[in-house]
């Protein structure tokens, strides 16, 4: 099989620890090059990970004519610029979440990719795992009855890391950008529709450039269903989802991470019965890459259209606005 040749734009931990191994574990991808603004750093990473080519600038990697696709794990404020530049160079783009700083930026990124005839995908790896299809099957079957609500949580604690880019407001720092985007995305995926309004509360920390170190919120959907969520970077670790139905519920103890064999399983409760659904141990990052490659080759469309990134960013925008203004924000999807 022909391999999609990937360039990695930056040496971020998510790239080194997750996405590069995922590309290597995929059926379709080959890591051909990596870039840093520091050539010594990219050469060090390339030697460690056996990547053929290292570049000392992002521009050089983008210009490499042998590359088919670019993975962008840069800080959030750089996503727009380098997505557009990659698109203009004829490269497909897999961009880390959140796609940008606001929905208007994502609109520009999607338009640039469409104009260049390349694909754009936001890197929500969890939703490429087949367990979410199975969960939706259970919901659609009526086994847990009508969905009454969803609760999602994604929190971790790292407040002492003063140089962390997550704590720089102008760069898109904050918990709603970094981890809150996951339960927001998951609720939209599981319910299959867009939210109507949001009310959020946040702890904006003066010690961390006034980014939201914790946020809690209520996201209203049609059909009398809501997502309640919390996310944080100064709280004990959790990454969970509970889907509450009129007859039962589904618990996903590790809703977004599956890097060990036991993390992907979920539990279905109906009446007095408890059933653990075991799912195969699959690399979500590899599945994400394969989905993009098959779309690039014309085998099938992208699993998630680029517009999805715009819609999720609109919800993030609304959460921040609500927390800043202490107000309920109605969403407009036109």
Helices and strands as residue ranges (DSSP letters): E 4-9, H 13-14, I 15-19, H 20-25, E 29-35, H 39-49, E 53-55, H 58-63, E 69-72, G 76-78, H 79-88, E 92-96, H 103-116, E 120-123, G 125-128, H 130-141, E 147-157, G 165-167, G 169-171, H 175-175, I 176-180, H 181-191, E 197-204, G 206-208, E 212-221, E 225-232, E 234-245, E 248-252, E 266-270, E 273-277, H 284-296, H 307-325, E 329-330
